[in-house]
């Protein structure tokens, strides 16, 4: 029970980091264009993330069956843990995977890099699963069909859709004065950004619900066959509240990168980006695909730069983001594997306490580092320093700049 309690706390911690890490996906463009004031934007996003988290469990069901193989699915042993796996070991696998996801989320947040929280979570689980069970413990087909293929295709599709939408918008409105046009699109952007925040809740909060459900299945507190019909209300509400709180705090460092560092974005571009992202994310959530909202939103924002004639796209920033995308899953997997080995060598219960302490210490250090060069609602829309490509404004703070990207 101690491991289960620590796991649930850690899962909600991941959900919290997912909230502030991904706030920029929904609200970066509307903050950058002035459609929403920064504080208003994160409040709206938090409320809609909470509502979105209550709408579906399809993605949660995907997490319970398409990442790790911790239960037998056929024969007389169906529903029981796979050979060589007991409840404590199964919980340690999930626990270590969560730690891998959280630490990568915090590391990329510190540097203002909008990497995928979904891939961080799955990477952590895959790494700990490989360390504990080997390749046979991973559902490679599920990961390929529900994670890798959508993960590669989604940003490309989002980029193409946003580029086409942006080009069409500017073509249709070419005769309207820029001031009047942008003012009108700012109103529309409030609606599309809100829809994107709602869609984020339908996808990302469910990933944590699925992880908690997986732990409950491993300890026989939940039947895997009933997950698609609904989850315990405390799981749904706690995950919805955790991601909403994280969103409200605002991942200002990542909001700044997406809103100011990638493309100098205007209101028509913002509306095109948000509408494209929301449509793709809602479609994938309905199909149970655990899509990365970060990849989709970033692809859409890049698309608006491609679709607007003369727009400035900072490809150096995009390149660094691409490096973060490529390294997210393997880096989180390494941390997940290390945490499992540490926990298992010390002893599942004592080891769980030790790796939880490592998580708290590492998280506290990264938070402290971020406070040395703070980005918040007061400077999130300041001009981007193109020379250093730092998430910090050019005139900010001391010479120690841990957030340089």
LUMTIKOL-235329 format. One line per field, with one value per residue (C-alpha): residue number from 1; residue in three letters; z, x, y. Coordinates in nm, 3 decimals, decimal comma. Example, Ala and Ser with C-alpha at 12.3 -4.5 7.8 and 13.67 -1.06 7.14 Angstrom:
2
n	[1|2]
res	[ALA|SER]
up	[0,780|0,714]
east	[1,230|1,367]
north	[-0,450|-0,106]
//
This chain:
405
n	[1|2|3|4|5|6|7|8|9|10|11|12|13|14|15|16|17|18|19|20|21|22|23|24|25|26|27|28|29|30|31|32|33|34|35|36|37|38|39|40|41|42|43|44|45|46|47|48|49|50|51|52|53|54|55|56|57|58|59|60|61|62|63|64|65|66|67|68|69|70|71|72|73|74|75|76|77|78|79|80|81|82|83|84|85|86|87|88|89|90|91|92|93|94|95|96|97|98|99|100|101|102|103|104|105|106|107|108|109|110|111|112|113|114|115|116|117|118|119|120|121|122|123|124|125|126|127|128|129|130|131|132|133|134|135|136|137|138|139|140|141|142|143|144|145|146|147|148|149|150|151|152|153|154|155|156|157|158|159|160|161|162|163|164|165|166|167|168|169|170|171|172|173|174|175|176|177|178|179|180|181|182|183|184|185|186|187|188|189|190|191|192|193|194|195|196|197|198|199|200|201|202|203|204|205|206|207|208|209|210|211|212|213|214|215|216|217|218|219|220|221|222|223|224|225|226|227|228|229|230|231|232|233|234|235|236|237|238|239|240|241|242|243|244|245|246|247|248|249|250|251|252|253|254|255|256|257|258|259|260|261|262|263|264|265|266|267|268|269|270|271|272|273|274|275|276|277|278|279|280|281|282|283|284|285|286|287|288|289|290|291|292|293|294|295|296|297|298|299|300|301|302|303|304|305|306|307|308|309|310|311|312|313|314|315|316|317|318|319|320|321|322|323|324|325|326|327|328|329|330|331|332|333|334|335|336|337|338|339|340|341|342|343|344|345|346|347|348|349|350|351|352|353|354|355|356|357|358|359|360|361|362|363|364|365|366|367|368|369|370|371|372|373|374|375|376|377|378|379|380|381|382|383|384|385|386|387|388|389|390|391|392|393|394|395|396|397|398|399|400|401|402|403|404|405]
res	[UNK|UNK|UNK|UNK|UNK|UNK|UNK|UNK|UNK|UNK|UNK|UNK|UNK|UNK|UNK|UNK|UNK|UNK|UNK|UNK|UNK|UNK|UNK|UNK|UNK|UNK|UNK|UNK|UNK|UNK|UNK|UNK|UNK|UNK|UNK|UNK|UNK|UNK|UNK|UNK|UNK|UNK|UNK|UNK|UNK|UNK|UNK|UNK|UNK|UNK|UNK|UNK|UNK|UNK|UNK|UNK|UNK|UNK|UNK|UNK|UNK|UNK|UNK|UNK|UNK|UNK|UNK|UNK|UNK|UNK|UNK|UNK|UNK|UNK|UNK|UNK|UNK|UNK|UNK|UNK|UNK|UNK|UNK|UNK|UNK|UNK|UNK|UNK|UNK|UNK|UNK|UNK|UNK|UNK|UNK|UNK|UNK|UNK|UNK|UNK|UNK|UNK|UNK|UNK|UNK|UNK|UNK|UNK|UNK|UNK|UNK|UNK|UNK|UNK|UNK|UNK|UNK|UNK|UNK|UNK|UNK|UNK|UNK|UNK|UNK|UNK|UNK|UNK|UNK|UNK|UNK|UNK|UNK|UNK|UNK|UNK|UNK|UNK|UNK|UNK|UNK|UNK|UNK|UNK|UNK|UNK|UNK|UNK|UNK|UNK|UNK|UNK|UNK|UNK|UNK|UNK|UNK|UNK|UNK|UNK|UNK|UNK|UNK|UNK|UNK|UNK|UNK|UNK|UNK|UNK|UNK|UNK|UNK|UNK|UNK|UNK|UNK|UNK|UNK|UNK|UNK|UNK|UNK|UNK|UNK|UNK|UNK|UNK|UNK|UNK|UNK|UNK|UNK|UNK|UNK|UNK|UNK|UNK|UNK|UNK|UNK|UNK|UNK|UNK|UNK|UNK|UNK|UNK|UNK|UNK|UNK|UNK|UNK|UNK|UNK|UNK|UNK|UNK|UNK|UNK|UNK|UNK|UNK|UNK|UNK|UNK|UNK|UNK|UNK|UNK|UNK|UNK|UNK|UNK|UNK|UNK|UNK|UNK|UNK|UNK|UNK|UNK|UNK|UNK|UNK|UNK|UNK|UNK|UNK|UNK|UNK|UNK|UNK|UNK|UNK|UNK|UNK|UNK|UNK|UNK|UNK|UNK|UNK|UNK|UNK|UNK|UNK|UNK|UNK|UNK|UNK|UNK|UNK|UNK|UNK|UNK|UNK|UNK|UNK|UNK|UNK|UNK|UNK|UNK|UNK|UNK|UNK|UNK|UNK|UNK|UNK|UNK|UNK|UNK|UNK|UNK|UNK|UNK|UNK|UNK|UNK|UNK|UNK|UNK|UNK|UNK|UNK|UNK|UNK|UNK|UNK|UNK|UNK|UNK|UNK|UNK|UNK|UNK|UNK|UNK|UNK|UNK|UNK|UNK|UNK|UNK|UNK|UNK|UNK|UNK|UNK|UNK|UNK|UNK|UNK|UNK|UNK|UNK|UNK|UNK|UNK|UNK|UNK|UNK|UNK|UNK|UNK|UNK|UNK|UNK|UNK|UNK|UNK|UNK|UNK|UNK|UNK|UNK|UNK|UNK|UNK|UNK|UNK|UNK|UNK|UNK|UNK|UNK|UNK|UNK|UNK|UNK|UNK|UNK|UNK|UNK|UNK|UNK|UNK|UNK|UNK|UNK|UNK|UNK|UNK|UNK|UNK|UNK|UNK|UNK|UNK|UNK|UNK|UNK|UNK|UNK|UNK|UNK|UNK|UNK|UNK|UNK|UNK|UNK|UNK]
up	[0,000|0,069|-0,286|-0,427|-0,225|-0,333|-0,691|-0,692|-0,541|-0,806|-1,084|-0,978|-0,964|-1,324|-1,414|-1,247|-1,445|-1,759|-1,693|-1,665|-1,925|-2,186|-2,106|-2,391|-2,639|-2,590|-2,489|-2,620|-2,945|-2,786|-2,522|-2,786|-3,000|-2,705|-2,755|-2,388|-2,107|-1,959|-1,629|-1,801|-2,050|-1,789|-1,588|-1,892|-1,988|-1,636|-1,627|-1,972|-1,903|-1,599|-1,800|-2,087|-1,848|-1,750|-2,103|-2,202|-2,091|-2,432|-2,397|-2,038|-2,166|-2,425|-2,152|-1,953|-2,240|-2,516|-2,335|-2,077|-2,060|-1,692|-1,721|-1,909|-2,177|-2,289|-2,142|-1,786|-1,653|-1,820|-1,585|-1,369|-1,362|-1,616|-1,501|-1,273|-1,179|-0,844|-0,740|-0,571|-0,873|-1,110|-0,901|-0,893|-1,275|-1,306|-1,025|-1,181|-1,520|-1,375|-1,221|-1,560|-1,712|-1,440|-1,436|-1,814|-1,803|-1,545|-1,728|-2,057|-1,878|-1,717|-2,064|-2,213|-2,453|-2,546|-2,551|-2,529|-2,183|-2,340|-2,484|-2,154|-1,972|-2,224|-2,237|-1,860|-1,859|-2,147|-1,978|-1,643|-1,818|-2,014|-1,697|-1,508|-1,762|-2,082|-2,432|-2,376|-2,123|-2,377|-2,611|-2,920|-3,151|-2,932|-2,897|-3,273|-3,365|-3,089|-3,019|-3,277|-3,603|-3,480|-3,316|-3,645|-3,862|-3,640|-3,645|-4,022|-4,077|-3,832|-4,014|-4,354|-4,228|-4,047|-4,344|-4,581|-4,339|-4,288|-4,661|-4,721|-4,443|-4,571|-4,928|-4,835|-4,607|-4,822|-4,887|-4,517|-4,322|-4,098|-3,781|-3,836|-3,954|-3,654|-3,408|-3,552|-3,548|-3,184|-3,092|-3,295|-3,141|-2,795|-2,912|-3,088|-2,800|-2,558|-2,778|-2,785|-2,404|-2,382|-2,625|-2,422|-2,117|-2,307|-2,401|-2,147|-1,815|-1,925|-1,961|-1,587|-1,525|-1,730|-1,527|-1,198|-1,345|-1,448|-1,088|-0,958|-1,206|-1,091|-0,729|-0,815|-0,714|-1,067|-1,344|-1,674|-1,867|-1,714|-1,782|-2,112|-1,928|-1,679|-1,401|-1,027|-0,977|-0,741|-1,016|-1,272|-1,040|-0,884|-1,228|-1,363|-1,066|-1,079|-1,447|-1,398|-1,109|-1,312|-1,604|-1,384|-1,257|-1,621|-1,780|-1,866|-1,997|-2,257|-2,334|-2,416|-2,651|-2,842|-2,848|-2,916|-2,992|-3,279|-3,497|-3,452|-3,469|-3,560|-3,476|-3,807|-3,766|-3,405|-3,500|-3,778|-3,546|-3,261|-3,485|-3,662|-3,334|-3,168|-3,462|-3,474|-3,096|-3,054|-3,342|-3,198|-2,846|-2,981|-3,148|-2,825|-2,963|-2,696|-2,919|-2,812|-2,793|-2,791|-3,128|-3,277|-3,144|-3,247|-3,595|-3,629|-3,519|-3,763|-4,033|-3,979|-4,035|-4,356|-4,473|-4,422|-4,685|-4,529|-4,182|-3,970|-3,857|-3,617|-3,750|-3,494|-3,215|-3,411|-3,449|-3,077|-3,015|-3,266|-3,075|-2,755|-2,932|-3,054|-2,716|-2,498|-2,515|-2,480|-2,210|-2,001|-2,062|-1,921|-1,608|-1,569|-1,598|-1,350|-1,099|-1,129|-1,076|-0,773|-0,621|-0,693|-0,566|-0,236|-0,198|-0,351|-0,052|0,083|-0,271|-0,359|-0,073|-0,191|-0,553|-0,434|-0,230|-0,540|-0,734|-0,469|-0,442|-0,821|-0,872|-0,596|-0,747|-1,094|-0,951|-0,757|-1,072|-1,259|-0,991|-1,044|-1,387|-1,366|-1,657|-1,561|-1,678|-1,648|-1,908|-2,110|-2,412|-2,403|-2,726|-2,810|-2,794|-3,137|-3,070|-2,772|-2,848|-2,472|-2,327|-2,114|-2,244|-2,340|-2,045|-1,781|-1,477|-1,385|-1,602|-1,491|-1,749|-1,691|-1,927|-2,242|-2,528]
east	[0,000|0,291|0,422|0,071|0,021|0,359|0,280|-0,054|0,108|0,382|0,130|-0,058|0,277|0,339|-0,010|0,071|0,396|0,207|-0,029|0,228|0,457|0,180|-0,003|0,188|0,036|-0,305|-0,230|0,113|-0,020|-0,314|-0,084|0,171|-0,091|-0,272|-0,595|-0,573|-0,385|-0,135|-0,315|-0,654|-0,514|-0,386|-0,709|-0,923|-0,689|-0,704|-1,084|-1,115|-0,844|-1,043|-1,365|-1,190|-1,046|-1,399|-1,525|-1,370|-1,158|-1,051|-0,689|-0,675|-0,782|-0,503|-0,243|-0,356|-0,307|-0,087|0,240|0,331|0,235|0,185|-0,113|-0,181|-0,445|-0,520|-0,597|-0,672|-0,425|-0,598|-0,612|-0,323|0,021|0,270|0,515|0,789|0,599|0,432|0,228|0,521|0,747|0,470|0,412|0,785|0,795|0,515|0,657|1,004|0,854|0,664|0,983|1,155|0,869|0,860|1,234|1,248|0,947|1,119|1,454|1,303|1,083|1,395|1,539|1,209|1,192|0,841|0,907|0,637|0,508|0,341|0,667|0,842|0,584|0,593|0,972|0,993|0,751|0,930|1,268|1,154|0,962|1,270|1,481|1,232|1,084|1,285|1,155|0,868|0,714|0,659|0,359|0,558|0,259|0,051|0,339|0,392|0,025|-0,085|0,235|0,514|0,318|0,077|0,371|0,559|0,258|0,074|0,320|0,362|-0,013|-0,059|0,209|0,046|-0,305|-0,192|0,016|-0,276|-0,515|-0,278|-0,222|-0,600|-0,674|-0,426|-0,547|-0,911|-0,838|-0,573|-0,796|-0,867|-0,650|-0,407|-0,523|-0,890|-0,813|-0,596|-0,849|-1,120|-0,903|-0,810|-1,174|-1,180|-0,853|-1,007|-1,252|-0,993|-0,745|-1,022|-1,114|-0,748|-0,729|-1,040|-0,892|-0,569|-0,766|-0,938|-0,601|-0,332|-0,515|-0,630|-0,272|-0,224|-0,562|-0,443|-0,122|-0,313|-0,561|-0,267|-0,142|-0,490|-0,514|-0,176|-0,297|-0,640|-0,823|-0,960|-1,064|-0,888|-1,199|-1,404|-1,165|-1,332|-1,664|-1,529|-1,277|-1,326|-1,449|-1,162|-0,911|-1,087|-1,139|-0,791|-0,624|-0,851|-0,772|-0,395|-0,360|-0,581|-0,364|-0,049|-0,202|-0,306|0,050|0,149|0,460|0,581|0,920|0,762|0,483|0,755|0,940|0,625|0,476|0,787|1,085|0,962|0,763|0,671|0,304|0,002|-0,364|-0,462|-0,170|-0,268|-0,623|-0,505|-0,257|-0,503|-0,786|-0,558|-0,420|-0,760|-0,909|-0,623|-0,606|-0,982|-0,988|-0,699|-0,847|-1,172|-0,972|-0,781|-0,447|-0,214|-0,098|0,158|-0,016|0,328|0,420|0,085|0,089|0,449|0,383|0,086|0,285|0,564|0,301|0,172|0,524|0,554|0,207|0,257|0,467|0,766|0,713|1,023|1,072|1,364|1,485|1,767|1,508|1,305|1,619|1,684|1,325|1,361|1,665|1,458|1,181|1,419|1,589|1,277|1,175|1,523|1,632|1,319|1,365|1,719|1,599|1,308|1,542|1,793|1,518|1,384|1,729|1,796|1,460|1,479|1,838|1,759|1,427|1,093|0,943|1,256|1,374|1,051|1,106|1,465|1,373|1,086|1,339|1,563|1,264|1,187|1,551|1,606|1,275|1,354|1,694|1,554|1,282|1,546|1,755|1,455|1,392|1,740|1,627|1,253|1,009|0,652|0,345|0,534|0,803|0,661|0,587|0,911|1,111|1,304|1,683|1,773|2,148|2,145|1,810|1,763|1,419|1,506|1,467|1,799|1,799|1,707|1,901|2,256|2,524|2,435|2,174|2,067|1,774|1,974|1,847]
north	[0,000|0,236|0,196|0,243|0,563|0,703|0,606|0,788|1,099|1,083|1,028|1,339|1,518|1,417|1,540|1,872|1,910|1,809|2,099|2,375|2,217|2,217|2,541|2,700|2,457|2,615|2,971|3,078|3,225|3,407|3,558|3,660|3,838|4,000|3,806|3,709|3,876|3,627|3,567|3,544|3,294|3,048|3,079|2,998|2,713|2,567|2,566|2,411|2,153|2,045|2,017|1,836|1,579|1,474|1,409|1,073|0,776|0,641|0,757|0,623|0,282|0,296|0,355|0,050|-0,195|-0,049|0,037|-0,229|-0,595|-0,656|-0,892|-1,213|-1,159|-1,517|-1,856|-1,955|-1,699|-1,404|-1,108|-1,230|-1,068|-1,203|-1,469|-1,340|-1,027|-0,960|-0,657|-0,477|-0,518|-0,408|-0,094|-0,020|-0,038|0,217|0,432|0,448|0,529|0,823|0,960|0,944|1,143|1,408|1,474|1,513|1,747|1,967|1,960|2,075|2,333|2,482|2,542|2,656|2,362|2,246|1,872|1,606|1,518|1,214|1,083|1,154|0,942|0,659|0,671|0,638|0,344|0,170|0,214|0,077|-0,202|-0,307|-0,303|-0,516|-0,757|-0,722|-0,669|-0,912|-0,674|-0,396|-0,382|-0,285|-0,306|-0,076|0,171|0,174|0,213|0,449|0,644|0,637|0,655|0,927|1,106|1,128|1,209|1,457|1,751|1,719|1,715|2,004|2,205|2,149|2,228|2,544|2,661|2,615|2,786|3,079|3,128|3,116|3,364|3,620|3,570|3,631|3,929|4,097|4,398|4,464|4,704|4,515|4,689|4,603|4,251|4,163|4,305|4,081|3,772|3,829|3,771|3,451|3,344|3,346|3,079|2,861|2,884|2,783|2,487|2,384|2,399|2,182|1,929|1,921|1,815|1,534|1,387|1,462|1,429|1,085|0,966|1,004|0,844|0,548|0,516|0,515|0,266|0,044|0,049|-0,036|-0,323|-0,457|-0,463|-0,608|-0,291|-0,253|-0,492|-0,419|-0,521|-0,238|0,053|0,147|0,180|0,431|0,485|0,542|0,898|0,983|0,897|1,117|1,415|1,409|1,398|1,672|1,898|1,827|1,918|2,225|2,349|2,296|2,483|2,774|2,823|2,868|2,722|3,070|2,958|2,733|2,980|3,230|2,994|2,900|3,249|3,458|3,235|3,021|3,262|3,628|3,547|3,764|3,709|3,541|3,303|3,235|3,147|2,915|2,741|2,692|2,570|2,321|2,184|2,151|1,963|1,712|1,656|1,608|1,360|1,159|1,156|1,013|0,735|0,664|0,782|0,922|1,207|1,465|1,801|1,964|1,817|1,914|2,270|2,326|2,188|2,422|2,728|2,642|2,601|2,953|3,085|2,887|2,994|3,368|3,542|3,716|3,567|3,509|3,151|3,097|2,766|2,750|2,742|2,486|2,274|2,270|2,175|1,891|1,764|1,768|1,576|1,307|1,265|1,280|0,916|0,759|1,007|0,944|0,570|0,582|0,765|0,523|0,223|0,369|0,444|0,089|-0,063|0,159|0,079|-0,293|-0,336|-0,163|-0,345|-0,263|-0,078|0,094|0,148|0,325|0,567|0,629|0,703|0,922|1,120|1,148|1,283|1,545|1,657|1,681|1,860|2,107|2,183|2,251|2,473|2,668|2,711|2,845|3,107|3,251|3,375|3,394|3,409|3,492|3,685|4,014|3,937|3,647|3,869|4,072|4,089|3,774|3,787|3,646|3,654|3,421|3,254|3,244|3,199|3,502|3,860|4,020|4,260|4,003|3,915|3,818|3,664|3,312|3,210|2,849|2,889|2,953|2,739]
//
